[in-house]
Amino acid sequence: MTTDNAPFQLPEHPTPAQMVAKYFRGLGDPTRVRILQLLRDQERSVGELTRLLASTQPKVSNHLACLRWCGFVDSRREHRTVYYRVADPRVAQMLALADELLCDNEEHVRACRHIDGEGC
């Protein structure tokens, strides 16, 4: 299978802007954002996250793998249970800043059709 047309593929020598855009795509899924919100104040196990998100364990684990790969979350194992937490306090700060910015721009974000690709 070729990856020539894979979504989010970067050129061999990406620009800083391309790297930042790809980094933020990790936050482009509501479930991943919700996971970070749930981990903002305390670490949680996959089982806890699965219950809180009313989702399946494989789906939550896939989202956690993406977040971990991009450096948004860390994990630790305690016996058979894996616990996840926000990897860096700046991630929580970034979420708080996003909440503040959204509060000021909610009407425009809600009405925007370009971000979802509807107007492109």
C-alpha positions in Angstrom: 0.0 0.0 0.0 1.4 3.4 -1.0 1.3 6.4 1.3 1.7 8.9 -1.5 -1.8 10.3 -1.0 -2.1 9.6 2.8 -3.7 12.4 4.7 -1.5 14.7 6.7 1.7 13.4 4.9 4.5 15.9 5.1 7.1 16.6 2.5 10.6 15.3 3.1 11.7 18.7 4.5 8.6 20.2 6.1 8.5 23.9 7.0 7.9 24.9 10.6 4.4 25.9 9.7 3.7 22.4 8.3 5.0 20.8 11.4 2.9 23.0 13.7 -0.2 22.3 11.6 0.4 18.6 11.8 1.0 18.8 15.6 -2.3 20.5 16.0 -4.1 17.9 14.0 -3.6 15.7 17.0 -6.1 17.9 18.7 -8.5 17.9 15.7 -10.6 15.1 17.1 -13.3 15.8 19.8 -12.5 12.5 21.6 -8.8 13.4 21.9 -9.7 16.8 23.2 -12.1 15.3 25.7 -9.4 12.9 26.9 -7.0 15.7 27.5 -9.8 17.6 29.4 -10.4 14.5 31.6 -6.6 14.2 32.2 -6.0 17.9 32.9 -6.5 17.6 36.7 -5.8 13.9 37.4 -4.4 10.8 35.9 -6.8 8.1 34.8 -6.8 4.5 33.7 -7.9 3.4 30.2 -10.9 1.8 32.0 -11.9 5.0 33.6 -11.6 6.9 30.4 -13.6 4.3 28.6 -16.5 4.7 31.1 -16.3 8.5 31.1 -16.3 8.7 27.3 -18.9 6.0 26.9 -16.6 4.5 24.3 -14.9 1.2 23.6 -11.5 0.3 25.0 -9.9 -0.1 21.6 -11.1 3.3 20.4 -9.9 5.0 23.6 -6.5 3.2 23.4 -6.1 4.3 19.8 -6.7 7.9 20.7 -4.3 7.6 23.7 -1.6 6.2 21.4 -2.0 9.2 19.1 -1.8 11.6 22.0 1.2 9.8 23.5 3.0 9.7 20.2 2.7 13.5 19.8 3.7 14.1 23.4 0.4 15.3 24.8 0.1 12.5 27.4 2.4 10.1 29.3 1.6 6.8 30.9 2.7 4.7 33.8 2.0 1.0 34.6 1.0 -0.1 38.0 0.7 -3.9 38.0 -1.8 -4.6 35.2 -3.3 -1.1 34.9 -1.9 1.7 32.7 -2.5 5.2 33.9 -2.4 8.3 31.7 -1.7 11.9 32.5 -1.0 15.1 30.7 2.7 15.0 29.8 3.5 18.6 30.2 1.8 21.4 32.2 1.9 23.5 29.0 -0.7 21.1 27.4 -3.2 22.1 30.2 -2.3 25.7 29.7 -2.9 25.3 25.9 -6.3 23.8 26.6 -7.2 26.7 29.0 -6.1 29.2 26.5 -8.2 27.5 23.8 -11.2 27.7 26.1 -10.6 31.4 26.6 -10.1 32.1 22.9 -13.2 30.1 22.0 -15.3 32.0 24.6 -14.3 35.2 22.7 -14.9 33.7 19.2 -17.6 31.0 19.7 -20.1 32.6 17.3 -17.5 32.7 14.5 -16.2 29.2 15.1 -19.7 27.8 15.2 -20.5 29.5 11.8 -17.2 28.7 10.1 -17.7 26.2 7.2 -14.1 26.3 6.0 -12.5 24.4 8.9 -14.7 21.4 8.4 -14.1 21.5 4.6 -17.7 22.4 3.7 -16.7 25.7 2.1 -13.5 24.6 0.4 
